[in-house]
């Protein structure tokens, strides 16, 4: 009985129903009165003997009287109602967020300010979404912390720095990934023995790609676009667990458990401080459901990751239309072209049509996402959600929609209340893509639908995704004209204090985070003004397999390549992520006003 009292005391105390002392006193008093009613005492406690009737009643009700049982049931019902109300309040917060904007990036960490509010950081600081350069790493793309919203859930990431990996094509395990293959080196380059001749021929491929002139060199097999995207889901992790969302060469969640992470984030928010290494993130936890009988809540843990997906067709530069971010451009007195060519603040949208002022339904972005699997990695093509049954695809209603792949439109087999058979995922969310899955680590959501006395239960597991960047992979990732060894041992290149600064301290080969193989003379222009978060050196010295020291520069994926003779400066990363606020009615009105202003009085 004491265990029961203490358990109820702790539960109710946690929910804030009564203070600890008053609740404990209440149950002690009730227990004493109940004991007084149901037992006979002699003057001497040792002479007490419960009657056989009392024993039988105690066996039935665990020694609790009907009166106390009723009070305990009332308390259980209250706790159950409070848990339900907490769940509803969380849903209300998400619903308010959903209708206040769309899924997208909301804010980066505040690093810039001034005398006007538009001097402060928004979704851009020195770079959009905190992008920066880690091209000295073989597979790493730099990206800082962001606050984001996906399907009404607002969260804050750790420092991201994501890798060029995709979902596994063979392994269906939870979060399994595999490396994205690098583009090959053109045979016309490899067939040349002299490195200087290779350099000149490779330049011609970059000139052809930069000018989009496939007749100069047929470049499309050697410059491959990939889409990076942010994926989010509700998982079954307990608060004593912690699942690292995705591997990064430089960052991780610095916590022992989700509970530990939340404690650290609360401390940072309370004090206004930051984790200097940016390894914390606010990833919410919520009550997903409440058992209707026991009142026990089931919890879900929000998690996210950033992955890449190869695009199996070419993306011409003309498909990438630059967006306007006047609050960043105006105080810096830059033209749109200068923002695009000289900074990391340019943002784009992906549109295959020449007309950038039109209504759309199925676009090239839908085509790309419908090739990206959900959490099953290799989804069953016949997998269907349940509610709504088997949907048709948007581009061809006769073809069933593959619901295990990401999509935002679905076609019903009959018209709905508004006379259309076409439906968009989310109530008002242009860029949220959804895929269903069968992963046990994903929390299911259930509902019961009753029509004409026939009730059907449905249960679905889903994940969400938004686009982040179009990234072009180039043959520089594979090209090795100086025959420099790649070391699996990450300590060999720098052993003995080698730093690549002099011939005596030249790197002994390269590795995953000292990936320097591109001849420095391949480029003719200076390095784009670096960000404080950038890690590559402009030029380093590396000893090749023949023992010769050569001058090379980073071969990983940078934000913008240095100038090449005849090709100019070339951008490799095109941020296309949506902005949360752009989905609001007020932002849409301001965008329309800006379009009208530009029509009659253009701003450069």
Buried (B, 14 or more C-beta within 10 A) or exposed (E): EEEBBEEBBEBBBEEEBBEEEEBBEBBEEBBEEBEEEBEEEEEEEEEEEBEEEBEEBBEEEEBBBEEBEEBBEEBBEBBBEBBBEBBEEBEEBBEEBBBBBBBBBBBBBEEBEEEEEEEEBBBBBBBBBBBBBBBBBBBBBBBBBBBBBBBBBBBBBBBBBBBBBBBBEEEBEBBBBEEBEBBBBBEBBBEBEEBEEBBEBBBBBBBBBBBEEEEBBEBBEBBBBBBBBBBBBBBBBEBEEBBBBBEBBBBBBBBEBBBBBBEBBEEBEEEEEEBEEBBBBBBBBBBBBBEEEEBEBBBBBBBBBBBBBBBEEBBEBEBBEBBBBEBBBEBEEBEBEBBBBBBBBBBBBBBEEEEEEEEEEBBBBBEBBBBBBBBBBBBEEEBBBBEBEEBBBBEEBEEBBBBBBBBBBBBBEEEEEEEEBBBBBBEBBBBBBBBBBBBEBBBBBEEEEEEEEEEEEBEBBBBBBBBBBBBBBBBBBBBBBBEBBEBEEEEBBBEEEBEBEEEEBBBBBBBBBBBBBBBBEBBEEEBBEEBEBBBBBEBBBBBBEEEEBBBBBBBBBBBBBBBBEBBBBBBBBBBBBBBBBBBBEEBEEBEEEEEEEEEEEEEE
